[in-house]
Amino acid sequence: MALNLIKKDKSHSVVSIKLDEQEFHNIFKEYYAALCSFAFQYMEDADMSADIVQDVFAKLWQIRDDFFYLHQVKAFLYTAVRNHALNELEHSKVAHEYEQKIIAKKADAFFRDAIVEEETFRILSEAIEKLPTQMRAIMQLALEGKKNTEIAERLNVSPETVHTLKKVAYKKLRAFLTDYYYCLLLFI
């Protein structure tokens, strides 16, 4: 029975159908917009609503031989759209909660890394402050990214002196920082 006859016969509660390709196309044209509107009430997203309705129509096509009456098709369409929309909402909720957990973990890691970096810088600064004046100046300039020749020019010493004093300073810093090694590991 064609959909045209179904439209004329809407007063009857039970209308038999055979879901062939033409009938499916007619049902799609008849209900697609209404189902999109129905899905939108749940999703509040037109694209997502349209995707849901298309999925439901694809499912209807797969199980079309199970339906003999139009009211069964209508009931299936509305029920399937509702269930699919609710599943999508639940999935979105779970995905959102998962994203929030990841953001929280990243924030915790960032905070922890910032603490380690700050504490390391504090300990290193403390160690540099304990160096003799010229070594301290050389190490501070080296930490600013200056090369040995630039440091030598700035402090009016030879590049060899800078190299030698840097070497001695590194030894002293290593010895000083060894005491803090295990403390820093606790932060990591």
N, C-alpha and C positions, 0 to 999 in steps of 0.2 A: 504494500500500500504506500503510495507516495506521500510525501509530507504535505502536499497541497490538500489531499484528502484529510490528513490529520488536522490541518488548520481549520478546515470546514467542520470537522467533527469534534471540536474541542469540548463540546458539552458532554460528550461521553467520557466516563472516567477511565475506561480501558480501551486502548487502541493498539491493535497488533501491528508489528513492524517487522521488516526483514532488513537488517543493517548491511545492505550492499554498499558499494562505493558511492552511488548517487544519494542514497538515503543518509549515509554518514556525512556527506558534503552538506546536505540540507540541514541536518541537525547541527552541524558545526556553524553554519551561517545563522541559524536560529538562536543558538544559545551562547556563542562565543562572547559577545559583548556583555551579556548579563552575567556570565560566569567570571569574566575579568573584573567586573564591578563588585561581584560577591567576594572574590579573592582580595580585592583592594581593601575591603573593610577589615580584613585581618592584617594584610601586609603593609598597607600605606605606601606602596611602591608599585607604580604602574608596570614597569618592566618585569619585576619579580612576579607580579600577578599574572601577566601574560605568559610568562614561562610556565607557571604552575598550570594554567588552563591548557596550554599546549601539551604538557606532560600528561595531563588527565585525558585529553582527546587521543593521544598516542596509545595510552593504556586501553581506552575504550575500543580502539581499532583492533588491538591485540585480542581482546576478549569479546568481540562483537557477537559471536555465535551464542553467547550465554543469555542474550536478551531477546525477549519475544514481544514485549510491550513497551510503549513509549514511556509510561510512568516509571518503569524499571530503569530506563536509560537516564531520565531526568534525575531520579533519586541517586543513581550512581554518580552522575556528573557533579551534583551539588555536594554529596557526601565526600567524594574523592577530592574535590577542590578544597573543602573545609579541612579534611585530614592532612592533605599535602601542605596547606598553608600553616596549619598548626605544627606539623613536623619541621617545616622551614623555620618557623619562629623559635622552636625549641633548639634546633641546630644553631641558629644565629645566637641564641642566648648562651649556649655552651661555648661556641666559638668566641663570643665576646668575653666570657669569664676566663677562658684560656688566654686570650690576648692580655687581659688585665693582669693575670698571674705572671705572664712573661714580662710585661712592663714593670711590675713590682720587683721581679727578680733582677732585671737590668738596673733598676734604680738602686737596689740594695748593692749590687756589684759595683756600680758607679760610685756609690757612697763609700764602700769599703776600699776601692781603688784610690779614691781621693784621700782617704785617711792614710793609707800606706804611703802614697806619694808625699803627702804633707809631713808625715812622721820621718820618712827617709830624708827629705830636704832639711828638716829641723836638725836631725842627727848629723848630717853632712855639714851643715852650716856651723854647728857647734864644734865639730872636729876641725874645720877650717879655721875657726876663730882661735883655736889653741896652737896653730902653727906660728912660727916666727914671722915677723912683719913682712919681709920680702917674699917668703914662700906663700903666705896668705894672699898677698896682692897678685902673685903669679897665678895661683889656683882660682881666685875669683875671676880674673880676666879669662882664664882658660874655660871656666864654666860659662862665660858669656859667649864662647865660640871663637875667641881670638886665637890666631896662630902664634907660634913661638916668636917669629920675627916681629909681629905687631906688638906683642907683650914686651919684647926687648927694647923696641923703639920707645914705647910708652914709659918704661921704667928706667931708661937710660942704662941698660946692661947689655951684655953680648947675648946672642941667641944660644950659645953654648951654656952660659950661666943659667938661662931660663930652662934649658933642657935638663941640666944637672939638678937644679933646685926642684923642678917638677918631679923628677924621678924620686928624689928624697921625700918630697911631700906625699907622693902616692904611697910610699912605704909606710910613712907615719899614719896616713889616713887609713890604710888597710889594717894596721895594728890597732888603731883606735876603734874602727868600725867592727872588728872581729868580736868585740864585747857585745855589740848590739845585733849581731847576725841572727841569733835565736829569737830575739825580741821582734825583729822585723818578720821573721818566718811566721810568728803567731798572727800577724796582721794579714798575711797572704792567704 
